[in-house]
Amino acid sequence: MNRRTVLIVDDDKIWLRSISEFFRIFNYNVRTALSCAEGLSLAKEHRPECVLLDFHLPDGEAGYFCGLIRADPDLKKTPIIIVSGDGEQEYASYLNHQADGFVLKGGPLNKIRMLMESLLRRIWWERGIIEKGDLRLETENLGVFRGSELLARLSLEQFRFFFILMDRSPKFVSEEDILKFISGTDTAPEKYEALRGLANRLRTKLGPRLGRRIKGSSLSGWIYVQPAKDNRRKSEPRPGKDLLY
């Protein structure tokens, strides 16, 4: 599973150390900052999947930091959860500070993690983002990412092909379902003939190491296959002997 990066901005060093160690247990890549300025710098450098933000900071409050993030074209859609001991700030977090969530400081740390992961799932679904293993697809820019690294930018047809394979993985997807997803209801015979060519162009765009994860079967359709090192469950279907391309 690709390690997600979380940025925690808080000037309470004891709490910062505690929550950082907690998230590292769950294999998160954790970055920490003690101020708005440091937090913004780290956000630009590491492009975190989520920011956990204290309400009161030495050089500004949560609203100021949220404004900096929302004003940056590369960071403006970053989910922000305000973590504060001041429960009266919950409503203001949404209304005035453009935050995506609020949680009271002092409760179980796992509650913060569960809120963050639930928020990420909802936001990614709304934005057309899908993650499988070490890769992430983003509909907005038709990009294939590993962490914050852009690996490839695809054509619309290539992206839709890859998207449905990743979404259905580890199951095969029939050519009919793929064509309906790519072209709506158009499943004319010539479209089936063109599908293998589209797959080959996608493989070329992804490069040999990623391209080989896309397998075609004369009987079952197409499948996105995770590398063996991802420790797939034994119950997951594997490509059969009829794989031809």
TORTIFI-876209 format. One record per residue (C-alpha): residue in three letters; x, y, z. Coordinates in nm, 4 decimals. Last residue first. Layout:
+------+----------+----------+----------+
: type :       c1 :       c2 :       c3 :
+------+----------+----------+----------+
:  Ala :        X :        Y :        Z :
...
+------+----------+----------+----------+
***
This chain:
+------+----------+----------+----------+
: type :       c1 :       c2 :       c3 :
+------+----------+----------+----------+
:  Tyr :  -0.1876 :  -1.0312 :  -2.4516 :
:  Leu :  -0.2873 :  -1.3964 :  -2.4596 :
:  Leu :  -0.3964 :  -1.4836 :  -2.1085 :
:  Asp :  -0.5936 :  -1.8097 :  -2.1360 :
:  Lys :  -0.3938 :  -1.9777 :  -1.8608 :
:  Gly :  -0.5745 :  -1.7775 :  -1.5961 :
:  Pro :  -0.5020 :  -1.4394 :  -1.4409 :
:  Arg :  -0.5337 :  -1.4505 :  -1.0635 :
:  Pro :  -0.8501 :  -1.4247 :  -0.8599 :
:  Glu :  -0.8064 :  -1.2983 :  -0.5032 :
:  Ser :  -0.8652 :  -1.5668 :  -0.2430 :
:  Lys :  -0.4935 :  -1.6078 :  -0.1760 :
:  Arg :  -0.4814 :  -1.2510 :  -0.0516 :
:  Arg :  -0.2422 :  -1.0228 :  -0.2353 :
:  Asn :   0.0892 :  -0.9542 :  -0.0703 :
:  Asp :   0.1756 :  -0.6315 :  -0.2572 :
:  Lys :   0.5093 :  -0.7967 :  -0.3415 :
:  Ala :   0.3278 :  -1.0060 :  -0.6030 :
:  Pro :   0.2696 :  -0.6985 :  -0.8190 :
:  Gln :  -0.0977 :  -0.5994 :  -0.8551 :
:  Val :  -0.2731 :  -0.7170 :  -1.1690 :
:  Tyr :  -0.5129 :  -0.4889 :  -1.3570 :
:  Ile :  -0.7473 :  -0.7105 :  -1.5570 :
:  Trp :  -0.8962 :  -0.7378 :  -1.9034 :
:  Gly :  -1.1563 :  -0.9596 :  -2.0702 :
:  Ser :  -1.2356 :  -1.3110 :  -1.9485 :
:  Leu :  -1.2052 :  -1.5433 :  -2.2465 :
:  Ser :  -0.9380 :  -1.4016 :  -2.4769 :
:  Ser :  -0.7616 :  -1.2565 :  -2.1742 :
:  Gly :  -0.5769 :  -0.9259 :  -2.1494 :
:  Lys :  -0.3328 :  -0.8200 :  -1.8806 :
:  Ile :  -0.2413 :  -0.4746 :  -1.7537 :
:  Arg :   0.0326 :  -0.4994 :  -1.4890 :
:  Arg :   0.2902 :  -0.5247 :  -1.7673 :
:  Gly :   0.2436 :  -0.1561 :  -1.8396 :
:  Leu :   0.3714 :  -0.0540 :  -1.4987 :
:  Arg :   0.7251 :  -0.1872 :  -1.5444 :
:  Pro :   0.7338 :  -0.1423 :  -1.9232 :
:  Gly :   0.6277 :   0.2235 :  -1.9393 :
:  Leu :   0.2915 :   0.3769 :  -1.8544 :
:  Lys :   0.2519 :   0.5438 :  -2.1941 :
:  Thr :   0.3519 :   0.2245 :  -2.3748 :
:  Arg :   0.1049 :   0.0205 :  -2.1717 :
:  Leu :  -0.1709 :   0.2701 :  -2.2537 :
:  Arg :  -0.0877 :   0.2545 :  -2.6233 :
:  Asn :  -0.1029 :  -0.1255 :  -2.6066 :
:  Ala :  -0.4397 :  -0.1178 :  -2.4311 :
:  Leu :  -0.5799 :   0.1215 :  -2.6910 :
:  Gly :  -0.4622 :  -0.1121 :  -2.9669 :
:  Arg :  -0.6308 :  -0.4026 :  -2.7909 :
:  Leu :  -0.9539 :  -0.2027 :  -2.7703 :
:  Ala :  -0.9610 :  -0.1126 :  -3.1393 :
:  Glu :  -1.1013 :  -0.4490 :  -3.2469 :
:  Tyr :  -1.3754 :  -0.4247 :  -2.9852 :
:  Lys :  -1.4637 :  -0.0784 :  -3.1131 :
:  Glu :  -1.4878 :  -0.2096 :  -3.4696 :
:  Pro :  -1.7614 :  -0.4461 :  -3.3559 :
:  Ala :  -1.9840 :  -0.1599 :  -3.2283 :
:  Thr :  -2.0095 :  -0.1193 :  -2.8519 :
:  Asp :  -2.1328 :   0.2414 :  -2.8333 :
:  Thr :  -2.3423 :   0.2737 :  -2.5179 :
:  Gly :  -2.1128 :   0.5189 :  -2.3402 :
:  Ser :  -1.7736 :   0.5244 :  -2.5063 :
:  Ile :  -1.5194 :   0.4489 :  -2.2336 :
:  Phe :  -1.7420 :   0.2906 :  -1.9684 :
:  Lys :  -1.9535 :   0.1086 :  -2.2269 :
:  Leu :  -1.6368 :  -0.0096 :  -2.3982 :
:  Ile :  -1.4934 :  -0.1438 :  -2.0729 :
:  Asp :  -1.8164 :  -0.3225 :  -1.9827 :
:  Glu :  -1.8290 :  -0.4911 :  -2.3243 :
:  Glu :  -1.4616 :  -0.5871 :  -2.3039 :
:  Ser :  -1.5343 :  -0.7710 :  -1.9810 :
:  Val :  -1.3541 :  -0.6635 :  -1.6654 :
:  Phe :  -1.1504 :  -0.9229 :  -1.4761 :
:  Lys :  -1.1445 :  -0.9001 :  -1.0981 :
:  Pro :  -0.8564 :  -0.7907 :  -0.8731 :
:  Ser :  -0.9213 :  -0.5091 :  -0.9599 :
:  Arg :  -1.2590 :  -0.3548 :  -1.0511 :
:  Asp :  -1.1598 :   0.0092 :  -0.9843 :
:  Met :  -0.8106 :  -0.0424 :  -1.1236 :
:  Leu :  -0.9448 :  -0.1840 :  -1.4499 :
:  Ile :  -1.2155 :   0.0839 :  -1.4705 :
:  Phe :  -0.9608 :   0.3633 :  -1.4253 :
:  Phe :  -0.7074 :   0.2230 :  -1.6735 :
:  Phe :  -0.9607 :   0.2208 :  -1.9573 :
:  Arg :  -1.0983 :   0.5601 :  -1.8553 :
:  Phe :  -0.7459 :   0.7059 :  -1.8496 :
:  Gln :  -0.6525 :   0.5636 :  -2.1888 :
:  Glu :  -0.9715 :   0.7042 :  -2.3418 :
:  Leu :  -0.9152 :   1.0492 :  -2.1867 :
:  Ser :  -0.5497 :   1.0596 :  -2.2934 :
:  Leu :  -0.3014 :   0.9888 :  -2.0186 :
:  Arg :  -0.0591 :   1.1858 :  -1.8033 :
:  Ala :   0.2147 :   0.9668 :  -1.6623 :
:  Leu :   0.4231 :   0.9063 :  -1.3504 :
:  Leu :   0.3357 :   1.2199 :  -1.1517 :
:  Glu :   0.5122 :   1.1890 :  -0.8167 :
:  Ser :   0.3145 :   1.2954 :  -0.5055 :
:  Gly :   0.2636 :   0.9357 :  -0.3902 :
:  Arg :   0.2847 :   0.7282 :  -0.7052 :
:  Phe :   0.0637 :   0.9136 :  -0.9491 :
:  Val :  -0.1181 :   0.8500 :  -1.2773 :
:  Gly :  -0.2739 :   1.1686 :  -1.4122 :
:  Leu :  -0.5876 :   1.2446 :  -1.6113 :
:  Asn :  -0.5758 :   1.5969 :  -1.4589 :
:  Glu :  -0.9157 :   1.6082 :  -1.2882 :
:  Thr :  -0.9663 :   1.2318 :  -1.3015 :
:  Glu :  -0.6842 :   1.1532 :  -1.0600 :
:  Leu :  -0.5435 :   0.7992 :  -1.0582 :
:  Arg :  -0.3360 :   0.6690 :  -0.7664 :
:  Leu :  -0.0757 :   0.3933 :  -0.7677 :
:  Asp :   0.1103 :   0.1992 :  -0.4952 :
:  Gly :  -0.1667 :  -0.0471 :  -0.4168 :
:  Lys :  -0.4891 :   0.0798 :  -0.5686 :
:  Glu :  -0.6008 :   0.4389 :  -0.5282 :
:  Ile :  -0.8923 :   0.6037 :  -0.7078 :
:  Ile :  -0.9661 :   0.9731 :  -0.7454 :
:  Gly :  -1.2803 :   1.0974 :  -0.9180 :
:  Arg :  -1.3128 :   1.4140 :  -0.7125 :
:  Glu :  -1.6241 :   1.3032 :  -0.5236 :
:  Trp :  -1.4716 :   0.9606 :  -0.4561 :
:  Trp :  -1.1478 :   1.1191 :  -0.3379 :
:  Ile :  -1.3377 :   1.3504 :  -0.1051 :
:  Arg :  -1.5416 :   1.0693 :   0.0483 :
:  Arg :  -1.2468 :   0.8328 :   0.0940 :
:  Leu :  -1.0298 :   1.1112 :   0.2321 :
:  Leu :  -1.2946 :   1.2132 :   0.4847 :
:  Ser :  -1.3350 :   0.8564 :   0.6070 :
:  Glu :  -0.9573 :   0.8256 :   0.6412 :
:  Met :  -0.9353 :   1.1515 :   0.8357 :
:  Leu :  -1.2255 :   1.0708 :   1.0657 :
:  Met :  -1.0837 :   0.7252 :   1.1378 :
:  Arg :  -0.7399 :   0.8689 :   1.2142 :
:  Ile :  -0.8786 :   1.1376 :   1.4445 :
:  Lys :  -1.0915 :   0.8817 :   1.6295 :
:  Asn :  -0.7828 :   0.6602 :   1.6608 :
:  Leu :  -0.6182 :   0.9352 :   1.8612 :
:  Pro :  -0.8793 :   0.8901 :   2.1323 :
:  Gly :  -0.9985 :   1.2255 :   2.2705 :
:  Gly :  -0.7837 :   1.5133 :   2.3916 :
:  Lys :  -0.8187 :   1.7403 :   2.0909 :
:  Leu :  -1.1714 :   1.7811 :   1.9622 :
:  Val :  -1.2263 :   1.6985 :   1.5968 :
:  Phe :  -1.3152 :   1.9202 :   1.3016 :
:  Gly :  -1.3475 :   1.8514 :   0.9305 :
:  Asp :  -1.3162 :   1.9932 :   0.5797 :
:  Ala :  -1.1824 :   2.3361 :   0.6733 :
:  Gln :  -1.2743 :   2.6488 :   0.4785 :
:  His :  -1.2069 :   2.8745 :   0.7806 :
:  Asn :  -1.5249 :   3.0746 :   0.8262 :
:  Leu :  -1.8228 :   2.8404 :   0.8066 :
:  Tyr :  -1.6574 :   2.5000 :   0.8408 :
:  Ser :  -1.4118 :   2.5705 :   1.1207 :
:  Ala :  -1.6479 :   2.8305 :   1.2668 :
:  Tyr :  -1.8922 :   2.5526 :   1.3549 :
:  Glu :  -1.6249 :   2.3585 :   1.5435 :
:  Gln :  -1.4657 :   2.6580 :   1.7171 :
:  Glu :  -1.6778 :   2.6282 :   2.0302 :
:  Gly :  -1.5128 :   2.2936 :   2.1034 :
:  Asp :  -1.1814 :   2.4577 :   2.1892 :
:  Gly :  -0.9327 :   2.1749 :   2.2426 :
:  Ser :  -0.8567 :   2.1833 :   1.8727 :
:  Val :  -0.7870 :   1.9564 :   1.5765 :
:  Ile :  -0.8876 :   2.1265 :   1.2517 :
:  Ile :  -0.9036 :   1.8841 :   0.9605 :
:  Ile :  -0.7820 :   2.0088 :   0.6226 :
:  Pro :  -0.8269 :   1.8247 :   0.2916 :
:  Thr :  -0.5915 :   1.9549 :   0.0184 :
:  Lys :  -0.7964 :   2.1048 :  -0.2646 :
:  Lys :  -0.6148 :   2.4407 :  -0.2651 :
:  Leu :  -0.2660 :   2.2909 :  -0.2640 :
:  Asp :  -0.1381 :   2.3298 :  -0.6208 :
:  Pro :  -0.3310 :   2.6489 :  -0.6993 :
:  Asp :  -0.2323 :   2.8085 :  -0.3639 :
:  Ala :  -0.5050 :   3.0382 :  -0.2300 :
:  Arg :  -0.6826 :   2.7539 :  -0.0476 :
:  Ile :  -0.3641 :   2.6681 :   0.1430 :
:  Leu :  -0.2941 :   3.0256 :   0.2513 :
:  Gly :  -0.6573 :   3.0764 :   0.3515 :
:  Cys :  -0.6518 :   2.7589 :   0.5585 :
:  Phe :  -0.3468 :   2.8944 :   0.7433 :
:  Tyr :  -0.5191 :   3.2233 :   0.8258 :
:  Gly :  -0.8409 :   3.0519 :   0.9307 :
:  Ala :  -0.6532 :   2.8190 :   1.1630 :
:  Glu :  -0.5002 :   3.1007 :   1.3644 :
:  Gly :  -0.1812 :   3.2949 :   1.3092 :
:  Asp :   0.1917 :   3.3225 :   1.3765 :
:  Pro :   0.2162 :   3.1371 :   1.7086 :
:  Leu :  -0.0633 :   2.8890 :   1.6289 :
:  His :  -0.4192 :   2.8557 :   1.7626 :
:  Phe :  -0.6609 :   2.6193 :   1.5839 :
:  Asp :  -0.4272 :   2.3223 :   1.5467 :
:  Leu :  -0.4278 :   2.1722 :   1.1979 :
:  Leu :  -0.4228 :   1.8146 :   1.0721 :
:  Val :  -0.3441 :   1.8407 :   0.7003 :
:  Cys :  -0.4315 :   1.5675 :   0.4488 :
:  Glu :  -0.2915 :   1.3964 :   0.1378 :
:  Pro :   0.0298 :   1.5918 :   0.1830 :
:  Arg :   0.1991 :   1.7763 :  -0.1067 :
:  His :   0.5572 :   1.7314 :   0.0279 :
:  Glu :   0.7383 :   2.0555 :  -0.0556 :
:  Lys :   0.4432 :   2.2923 :  -0.0830 :
:  Ala :   0.2872 :   2.1503 :   0.2334 :
:  Leu :   0.6226 :   2.1728 :   0.4127 :
:  Ser :   0.6518 :   2.5446 :   0.3356 :
:  Leu :   0.2901 :   2.6083 :   0.4340 :
:  Gly :   0.3405 :   2.4302 :   0.7659 :
:  Glu :   0.6581 :   2.6224 :   0.8438 :
:  Ala :   0.4800 :   2.9523 :   0.7875 :
:  Cys :   0.1710 :   2.8466 :   0.9813 :
:  Ser :   0.3775 :   2.7367 :   1.2799 :
:  Leu :   0.5138 :   2.4324 :   1.4650 :
:  Ala :   0.5326 :   2.1940 :   1.1693 :
:  Thr :   0.5266 :   1.8160 :   1.1388 :
:  Arg :   0.5559 :   1.5708 :   0.8507 :
:  Val :   0.4314 :   1.2125 :   0.8868 :
:  Asn :   0.4565 :   0.9372 :   0.6239 :
:  Tyr :   0.1787 :   0.7099 :   0.7408 :
:  Asn :   0.2466 :   0.3424 :   0.8082 :
:  Phe :  -0.0260 :   0.2927 :   1.0704 :
:  Ile :   0.2315 :   0.2959 :   1.3516 :
:  Arg :   0.3599 :   0.6186 :   1.1944 :
:  Phe :   0.0224 :   0.7761 :   1.2698 :
:  Phe :   0.0589 :   0.7115 :   1.6435 :
:  Glu :   0.4187 :   0.8341 :   1.6585 :
:  Ser :   0.3113 :   1.1628 :   1.5029 :
:  Ile :   0.0143 :   1.1904 :   1.7404 :
:  Ser :   0.2378 :   1.1645 :   2.0462 :
:  Arg :   0.5186 :   1.3873 :   1.9196 :
:  Leu :   0.2742 :   1.6634 :   1.8267 :
:  Trp :   0.0993 :   1.6323 :   2.1628 :
:  Ile :   0.4286 :   1.6909 :   2.3439 :
:  Lys :   0.5402 :   1.9628 :   2.1023 :
:  Asp :   0.2229 :   2.1709 :   2.1325 :
:  Asp :   0.2842 :   2.4165 :   1.8460 :
:  Asp :   0.0649 :   2.2259 :   1.5996 :
:  Val :   0.0659 :   2.1650 :   1.2240 :
:  Ile :   0.0432 :   1.7962 :   1.1328 :
:  Leu :   0.1067 :   1.7091 :   0.7666 :
:  Val :  -0.0104 :   1.3640 :   0.6589 :
:  Thr :   0.1593 :   1.1744 :   0.3777 :
:  Arg :   0.0077 :   0.8518 :   0.2533 :
:  Arg :   0.2271 :   0.5466 :   0.2151 :
:  Asn :   0.1297 :   0.3430 :  -0.0924 :
:  Met :   0.0000 :   0.0000 :   0.0000 :
+------+----------+----------+----------+
***
